[in-house]
Each structure stands twice: as C-alpha cells, then as structure tokens.
Amino acid sequence: MNGPPIHPASNRGRSRVRLFLGACAAALAAATAMVAAPGIAHAATCSNQTGTTNGYYYQMWSAGQGSACITVGSGGNSYSSTWSGIGDFVAGVGWNPGSNQTVSFNGSLSASGGTSLVSLYGWSTNPLVEYYVMENYNGSPPTAGTYMGQVTSDGGTYNIYEHQQVNQPSIQGTATFEQYLAIRTSPTSSGTITTQNFINAWASHGMNLGTLNYQILATESFGGGSGNSNVTVSHGSSGGGGGGGGGSSCTATLSAGSSGNGWYNLNVAVSGSSTWTVTVNMVAPSVVASTWNVNATWPSQYVMKATPNGNGNNWGFTVTTNGTTTRPSVSCSTG
C-alpha cells in the first residue's frame, strides 16, 4: 500500500540546512544567546539568535536567502514572524529543555509561494532524534522517508513518517539520526497538542525519543515564499493522557500489517481508556472485509464503528482495496 505522497529526496536535501538549527544551534547558543528583561518586548530579530524572555526560550534562524524576522512578545510566549523571498528560515518560542507536556496554541499563518509550517518542533538525545508535530501549513508539508501509519489526537488525524538523515547537521554536530514526523491531515490554526500521545504513537512503531532538548512552537518556511505568522503558546501538565477524536480521552494508533493482491491488513492499538469507540472512515470504493478482536458495526458502507469485545485494546481489520490505495482514517472517543 502507498501512504501519502513522498516528496523527492532532493526537496529534503535543503531541509538539512533548515531542519534546523542543528549545526548552528550550539554556535547560536554560545555566541548570540540573550536574556530579555521581564515585561519588555523584543524589537524585531532578523539574524540568527537564541535567547529567553520571561522564562520562554526563543530561536531565530535563516539560511541567508531572502529576509525573515521574529518579534517576541513581552510575555515570552507569543511571537510574530515575517518573511519575504525566503530560502529557509525557522523561528519560534517554547522551552529548553522540552517535555511531554500538553501544549496549547493559537494564531494565524498567511503565506504565498513555497511551503510554510507551524509545528511543535524539537530534538532528543540518546537517541539523537529531530521531531515534528505539524499542525498548520500552506503548500505541501515536507513528507519524506517511510510512512508508518496514523494516530488520532486532540480532534485530528496525523500521518506518521520516519526518515533517516545521514551525516547531516544536528544539535550534536554532523551526525546520522532519525526524523520523526506527525502531520495533521486537516491543518488548524489553534488547538491542543497532547505531546505524550505522539511520543506513544512513535514508540508503537519502534520510534523512541530520548532525553528531550529544546522544544518550540515554530514557524518555518522554505522554497522562496513570503508571508507572516502570529503565534501564542501555553502549556499544561506533563505526563500521559489520550487525545482522540472530539477531544476525548483515548487515542487510536493505526499501523500497517500484511498485504496481498487487492487487500491489506491494518492493526489498531487503543490507549487511554478501556471503554472506547473507534470510528474508521474508509475511502471509497475500498471496504472492510473482516475484523479481529473487536465488535464492529457499519452505520454506512464506508464507515465502521469498533468497540471492545473483551480481547483488550489491540485489534485489526482487513481492507479490500477495489483499486483504491488511500488508507482509511481513524478517530477515538470514550463512553
């Protein structure tokens, strides 16, 4: 089966210039780190720089082509950014170190040309990993590597990818490391990111994070476009918890199983609750042919409702493709 379209590898070549502050992060931290006085907003920062404002960490980086600036608000947890004819730039505010905390955000993204993103972005060490939870974007999001499945969280469905970078810049200098991507299928300008849900979803595919380094709600743009963003972030408690469709407290993680001519199996793992309903939305004309370890009903030909049958939270189903290679989406609710 094919996942969502993968951009050519050449498109990701530039991403190791921008994704992100790896090689320049240490230099930025040492040479241009700044601390702003509480209650005083920054002037626009238009050169590579890191710092803190009221305890919030911020970063500004550009590869040099075009122009880009970030202005951090007086509270430290908001910023505006502008860019024009940009090659690559990334800017945002957050925390250093990051955590599995729940992050809330709201704002706006307006852009033309190229690709622009608003994401929860960060790194871990031991293992060295660069990760993204992409929430909003203009243009095509930079998918690359291997499509691993889907996860539902906080009212959205996300496609999961893993991509290896070989001998590329990182926060530990030139290194080989993995990138973990979770890309929201329906972009949103505001919402909640239950970070632990994505850590769990990645881990279910053997994609483990280590010790978290910095973590920011970043605006990123590349490919010659122009635009602006305004973003405000806040955070809640660290720890577990489920997302799930409609903001309920469960998460359904979809992963690929075996496949054959005209069919494939999908595995579903539910976390966060033992009393759940998972809704599977098929893409016509593909249909569910059979299920295992679950009770299933069909409100319509292309919608299946699954509930526990006493065999736990891991179950699955077989899809008859009928010529369609697009995978279904899943969402989870409790009660």
C-alpha positions as CSV (number, residue, x, y, z in Angstrom):
1,M,0.0,0.0,0.0
2,N,1.1,3.5,-0.6
3,G,0.9,6.2,2.1
4,P,0.5,9.9,1.3
5,P,2.8,11.1,-1.4
6,I,6.5,11.4,-0.6
7,H,8.4,14.5,-1.8
8,P,11.6,13.8,-3.8
9,A,14.7,13.3,-1.7
10,S,16.2,16.5,-3.3
11,N,13.5,18.5,-1.6
12,R,14.7,17.2,1.8
13,G,18.3,18.0,0.9
14,R,17.6,21.6,1.7
15,S,15.9,20.5,4.9
16,R,19.2,19.7,6.5
17,V,20.1,23.3,6.0
18,R,16.9,24.4,7.7
19,L,15.8,21.4,9.8
20,F,17.0,23.0,11.7
21,L,19.4,24.7,13.9
22,G,21.5,21.6,14.3
23,A,25.0,22.6,13.4
24,C,24.4,26.3,14.1
25,A,22.4,25.7,17.3
26,A,25.5,25.3,19.5
27,A,27.1,28.3,17.9
28,L,23.9,30.3,18.3
29,A,23.6,29.4,21.9
30,A,27.2,30.3,22.7
31,A,27.5,33.4,20.6
32,T,24.1,35.0,20.4
33,A,22.1,33.8,23.3
34,M,20.3,36.7,25.0
35,V,18.0,37.2,28.0
36,A,15.3,39.9,27.8
37,A,14.1,41.8,30.8
38,P,10.7,40.7,32.1
39,G,7.8,42.7,30.6
40,I,9.9,44.3,27.8
41,A,9.1,43.1,24.2
42,H,11.9,42.4,21.8
43,A,12.5,44.5,18.8
44,A,12.4,42.5,15.6
45,T,15.2,40.0,15.4
46,C,16.3,39.4,11.9
47,S,19.6,37.5,12.4
48,N,20.4,34.1,13.8
49,Q,19.8,34.2,17.5
50,T,18.6,32.3,20.6
51,G,17.5,33.6,24.0
52,T,14.9,33.7,26.7
53,T,12.1,36.1,27.6
54,N,10.2,35.6,30.9
55,G,11.5,32.1,31.0
56,Y,10.4,31.1,27.5
57,Y,13.1,30.1,25.1
58,Y,13.2,31.5,21.5
59,Q,15.1,30.9,18.4
60,M,15.5,32.7,15.1
61,W,17.4,31.1,12.2
62,S,17.7,31.8,8.4
63,A,19.9,30.2,5.8
64,G,20.5,33.7,4.3
65,Q,18.4,33.8,1.2
66,G,15.7,36.4,1.3
67,S,14.7,38.1,4.6
68,A,13.0,36.9,7.8
69,C,12.4,38.4,11.2
70,I,10.8,37.4,14.5
71,T,9.3,39.7,17.2
72,V,8.8,38.1,20.6
73,G,6.1,39.4,22.8
74,S,6.7,40.8,26.3
75,G,5.3,37.7,28.0
76,G,7.7,35.5,26.1
77,N,5.0,33.0,25.0
78,S,4.0,34.8,21.8
79,Y,5.7,36.0,18.6
80,S,5.1,37.3,15.2
81,S,7.2,36.5,12.2
82,T,7.5,37.8,8.7
83,W,9.5,36.6,5.6
84,S,10.0,37.5,2.0
85,G,11.6,35.6,-0.8
86,I,12.9,33.2,1.8
87,G,15.2,30.2,1.1
88,D,14.8,28.6,4.5
89,F,14.0,30.0,8.0
90,V,12.7,28.7,11.3
91,A,11.7,30.8,14.3
92,G,9.6,30.2,17.4
93,V,9.2,30.2,21.2
94,G,9.0,27.4,23.7
95,W,11.1,25.6,26.3
96,N,14.6,24.4,26.8
97,P,14.5,21.6,27.7
98,G,11.2,20.4,26.4
99,S,9.0,17.8,28.0
100,N,6.0,15.6,27.3
101,Q,3.7,18.5,28.5
102,T,0.4,19.3,26.8
103,V,0.9,22.4,24.6
104,S,-1.9,24.8,23.6
105,F,-1.5,27.2,20.7
106,N,-3.5,29.7,18.6
107,G,-2.5,32.1,15.9
108,S,-2.5,32.7,12.2
109,L,-0.4,31.7,9.2
110,S,-0.6,33.6,5.9
111,A,1.8,32.8,3.1
112,S,2.2,32.6,-0.7
113,G,4.7,30.6,-2.6
114,G,6.9,27.9,-1.2
115,T,5.9,25.8,1.9
116,S,5.2,27.3,5.3
117,L,4.5,25.3,8.5
118,V,3.5,25.8,12.1
119,S,4.7,22.8,14.2
120,L,5.7,21.6,17.6
121,Y,9.4,21.1,16.9
122,G,12.3,19.8,18.9
123,W,15.2,17.3,19.4
124,S,16.1,14.5,21.8
125,T,19.5,13.0,22.6
126,N,20.3,9.3,23.3
127,P,19.0,8.6,20.7
128,L,19.5,11.7,18.7
129,V,16.2,12.5,17.0
130,E,14.6,15.5,15.4
131,Y,10.8,15.6,15.6
132,Y,7.8,17.5,14.3
133,V,4.1,17.6,15.1
134,M,2.9,19.7,12.1
135,E,-0.4,21.5,12.9
136,N,-0.8,24.1,10.2
137,Y,0.7,24.5,6.7
138,N,0.5,26.3,3.4
139,G,1.7,24.4,0.4
140,S,2.6,20.7,0.7
141,P,4.0,19.5,4.0
142,P,7.6,18.1,3.7
143,T,6.8,14.4,3.9
144,A,9.8,12.1,3.5
145,G,11.0,8.6,4.4
146,T,8.7,5.8,5.4
147,Y,5.0,6.1,6.1
148,M,4.4,4.3,9.4
149,G,0.6,4.7,9.9
150,Q,-1.7,7.2,11.6
151,V,-2.6,8.4,15.1
152,T,-5.6,10.4,16.3
153,S,-5.2,13.0,19.0
154,D,-6.9,16.2,20.1
155,G,-9.5,16.0,17.4
156,G,-7.2,15.4,14.5
157,T,-5.7,12.6,12.5
158,Y,-2.0,12.6,11.8
159,N,0.2,10.7,9.3
160,I,3.4,9.3,10.8
161,Y,6.7,9.2,9.0
162,E,10.2,8.1,9.9
163,H,13.2,9.5,7.9
164,Q,16.9,8.9,8.4
165,Q,19.4,11.7,7.9
166,V,22.9,10.6,7.1
167,N,25.9,12.8,8.0
168,Q,23.8,15.9,8.4
169,P,24.0,18.9,10.8
170,S,22.4,18.3,14.2
171,I,22.5,19.7,17.7
172,Q,25.5,17.4,18.2
173,G,27.3,18.4,15.1
174,T,27.4,16.4,11.9
175,A,25.7,13.1,12.6
176,T,23.3,10.4,11.4
177,F,20.0,10.5,13.1
178,E,16.2,9.8,12.6
179,Q,13.5,12.4,12.0
180,Y,10.0,11.6,13.3
181,L,7.1,13.4,11.7
182,A,3.4,13.6,12.6
183,I,1.5,15.6,10.0
184,R,-2.1,16.7,10.7
185,T,-4.3,15.8,7.7
186,S,-6.6,18.8,8.2
187,P,-4.5,21.9,9.1
188,T,-5.6,24.0,12.1
189,S,-4.5,27.4,13.4
190,S,-5.3,26.7,17.0
191,G,-5.7,23.7,19.3
192,T,-4.0,21.5,21.8
193,I,-1.1,19.1,21.3
194,T,-1.0,16.2,23.8
195,T,2.7,15.6,23.3
196,Q,2.6,12.3,25.1
197,N,0.2,10.9,22.5
198,F,2.8,11.4,19.8
199,I,5.6,10.0,21.9
200,N,3.5,6.9,22.4
201,A,2.5,6.7,18.8
202,W,6.0,7.0,17.6
203,A,7.1,4.4,20.2
204,S,4.5,2.0,19.0
205,H,6.4,1.9,15.7
206,G,9.8,1.5,17.4
207,M,10.5,5.2,17.0
208,N,11.7,6.1,20.5
209,L,12.7,9.5,21.8
210,G,15.5,10.0,24.3
211,T,16.2,12.9,26.6
212,L,14.3,16.0,25.3
213,N,16.4,19.0,24.3
214,Y,14.7,22.3,23.2
215,Q,11.1,22.3,22.1
216,I,9.4,25.2,20.3
217,L,6.2,26.1,18.6
218,A,7.9,27.0,15.3
219,T,7.0,28.8,12.1
220,E,9.1,27.5,9.2
221,S,9.1,28.5,5.6
222,F,11.2,27.4,2.6
223,G,11.1,27.5,-1.2
224,G,11.1,31.2,-2.0
225,G,7.8,32.2,-0.5
226,S,6.6,35.2,1.5
227,G,4.2,35.6,4.4
228,N,3.7,36.2,8.1
229,S,2.5,34.3,11.3
230,N,1.3,35.2,14.7
231,V,1.5,32.5,17.4
232,T,0.8,32.3,21.1
233,V,1.6,29.2,23.2
234,S,0.9,27.9,26.7
235,H,1.4,24.6,28.4
236,G,-0.3,22.3,30.8
237,S,0.9,19.4,32.9
238,S,3.4,16.8,31.8
239,G,2.5,13.1,31.7
240,G,0.2,10.8,29.8
241,G,-3.3,11.2,28.6
242,G,-5.1,10.5,25.4
243,G,-6.2,12.7,22.7
244,G,-8.7,11.2,20.3
245,G,-11.4,12.5,18.1
246,G,-13.5,15.2,19.6
247,G,-11.1,15.8,22.4
248,S,-12.0,12.6,24.3
249,S,-9.5,10.7,26.4
250,C,-8.4,7.9,24.1
251,T,-6.0,7.5,21.2
252,A,-6.2,5.1,18.3
253,T,-2.9,4.3,16.5
254,L,-3.0,2.7,13.1
255,S,-0.2,0.6,11.7
256,A,0.3,-1.5,8.6
257,G,0.1,-5.3,8.7
258,S,0.4,-7.9,6.0
259,S,-0.9,-7.3,2.5
260,G,-1.5,-9.1,-0.8
261,N,-3.1,-8.6,-4.2
262,G,-6.1,-6.3,-3.7
263,W,-6.1,-6.4,0.1
264,Y,-4.1,-5.4,3.2
265,N,-4.4,-5.6,7.0
266,L,-4.3,-2.7,9.4
267,N,-3.6,-3.0,13.1
268,V,-5.2,-0.7,15.7
269,A,-3.9,0.0,19.2
270,V,-6.1,2.0,21.5
271,S,-4.7,3.7,24.6
272,G,-6.1,5.9,27.3
273,S,-9.3,4.0,28.0
274,S,-10.9,0.5,28.1
275,T,-14.3,1.8,27.1
276,W,-13.8,3.2,23.7
277,T,-15.4,3.6,20.2
278,V,-13.1,3.8,17.2
279,T,-14.6,5.2,14.0
280,V,-13.0,4.0,10.8
281,N,-13.7,6.2,7.8
282,M,-12.9,4.2,4.6
283,V,-12.0,5.8,1.3
284,A,-14.5,4.6,-1.4
285,P,-14.6,2.2,-3.0
286,S,-12.3,0.3,-0.5
287,V,-14.3,-1.6,2.2
288,V,-13.7,-3.5,5.4
289,A,-13.7,-7.2,4.6
290,S,-13.2,-8.7,8.1
291,T,-12.1,-7.8,11.6
292,W,-10.5,-9.5,14.6
293,N,-10.5,-8.9,18.4
294,V,-13.3,-6.3,18.2
295,N,-17.1,-5.8,17.8
296,A,-17.9,-4.0,14.6
297,T,-21.0,-2.3,13.2
298,W,-21.4,-0.3,9.9
299,P,-23.5,2.9,10.1
300,S,-22.8,3.2,6.4
301,Q,-21.0,1.2,3.7
302,Y,-17.8,3.2,4.2
303,V,-17.9,3.9,8.0
304,M,-17.2,1.2,10.7
305,K,-17.7,1.6,14.4
306,A,-15.5,-0.6,16.6
307,T,-15.9,-1.3,20.3
308,P,-14.2,-3.7,22.7
309,N,-15.2,-7.4,22.7
310,G,-13.2,-8.4,25.8
311,N,-9.9,-9.1,24.0
312,G,-8.2,-5.9,25.0
313,N,-7.2,-2.8,23.1
314,N,-5.3,-4.3,20.2
315,W,-7.3,-5.3,17.2
316,G,-7.4,-5.0,13.4
317,F,-9.2,-5.3,10.1
318,T,-8.7,-6.4,6.5
319,V,-9.4,-4.0,3.7
320,T,-10.4,-4.9,0.2
321,T,-9.0,-2.1,-1.9
322,N,-11.2,-2.3,-5.0
323,G,-8.4,-0.4,-6.7
324,T,-8.0,2.4,-4.1
325,T,-4.6,2.8,-2.4
326,T,-5.6,5.5,0.1
327,R,-5.7,4.3,3.6
328,P,-8.7,5.0,5.9
329,S,-8.5,7.3,8.9
330,V,-9.5,6.5,12.5
331,S,-10.7,8.6,15.4
332,C,-11.4,7.6,19.0
333,S,-14.0,8.5,21.6
334,T,-14.9,7.2,25.1
335,G,-18.1,6.3,26.9
